[in-house]
Amino acid sequence: MAEGPSPRARQIVAAGRALLEEEGPAGLSMRRVAERVGVRAASLYKHLPDKAALEAAIISQGFAELADAFAAAAGGGEPLAAIGAAYRRFAAGHPHLYRLMTERPLPRELLDPGVEARAAAPLVAAAGGDADLARAAWAFAHGMTILELTGRFPPGADLDAAWRAGVAALSAAGPAPPAGAPGGPSA
């Protein structure tokens, strides 16, 4: 039976997450984490091999939290709208974590096993099992979110209306017909 992270490793990840949330990626250094935990930086490497492992542990936490938020939201009336709202709330509440999770290649080999799939599952279910529609919905949500976080919309833009319009368009698209079905992709 595999053991989970040690209590010290969990403490290190918690300190890293706190620094990230407070100061953004620039504040997340092994030296700063060590100071926060009260150890020398070299001691961190007994528990996590490098900064990439620390970031992956924090990203894994983010995916787990996002999965929980999606699962809670998906039980509502319009699942795509509810999941979109949960996604937007998560990003607004954790903008630095959101950026860490989405602005560069995802270190999948370092993430907790299954955490990315767990986060995606409610969205795929809300898209009627259509992974392509789920990807399109995620791309819409990410684009809206990152533009909102970076202040790229014009002053006075009604972002709630833009979200509603995007979700309505995706909902109207519905799942793609299966391959070989009339109107579906050819094999």
SULTA-V641101 format. One record per backbone hydrogen bond with DSSP energy under -0.5 kcal/mol. NH is the residue of the N-H (numbers start at 0). CO is the residue of the C=O. If there is no record, write none. Layout:
BEGIN
NH_CO, NH_CO
END
This chain:
BEGIN
9_5, 10_6, 11_7, 12_8, 13_9, 14_10, 15_11, 16_12, 17_13, 18_14, 19_15, 20_16, 21_17, 22_18, 23_18, 23_19, 26_23, 27_24, 28_26, 32_28, 33_29, 34_30, 35_31, 36_32, 37_33, 38_33, 42_39, 43_39, 43_40, 44_40, 44_41, 45_42, 46_43, 47_43, 53_49, 54_50, 55_51, 56_52, 57_53, 58_54, 59_55, 60_56, 61_57, 62_58, 63_59, 64_60, 65_61, 66_62, 67_63, 68_64, 69_65, 70_66, 71_67, 72_68, 73_69, 74_70, 74_71, 75_72, 78_76, 81_77, 82_78, 83_79, 84_80, 85_81, 86_82, 87_83, 88_84, 89_85, 90_86, 91_87, 92_88, 93_89, 94_91, 97_93, 98_94, 99_95, 100_96, 101_97, 102_98, 107_105, 109_106, 110_106, 110_107, 114_111, 117_113, 118_114, 119_115, 120_116, 121_117, 123_119, 124_120, 125_121, 126_122, 127_124, 128_123, 129_126, 130_128, 133_129, 134_130, 135_131, 136_132, 137_133, 138_134, 139_135, 140_136, 141_137, 142_138, 143_139, 144_140, 145_141, 146_142, 147_143, 148_144, 149_145, 150_147, 151_146, 152_146, 156_153, 158_156, 161_157, 162_158, 163_159, 164_160, 165_161, 166_162, 167_163, 168_164, 169_165, 170_166, 171_167, 172_168, 173_169, 179_184, 180_177, 183_180, 184_176
END
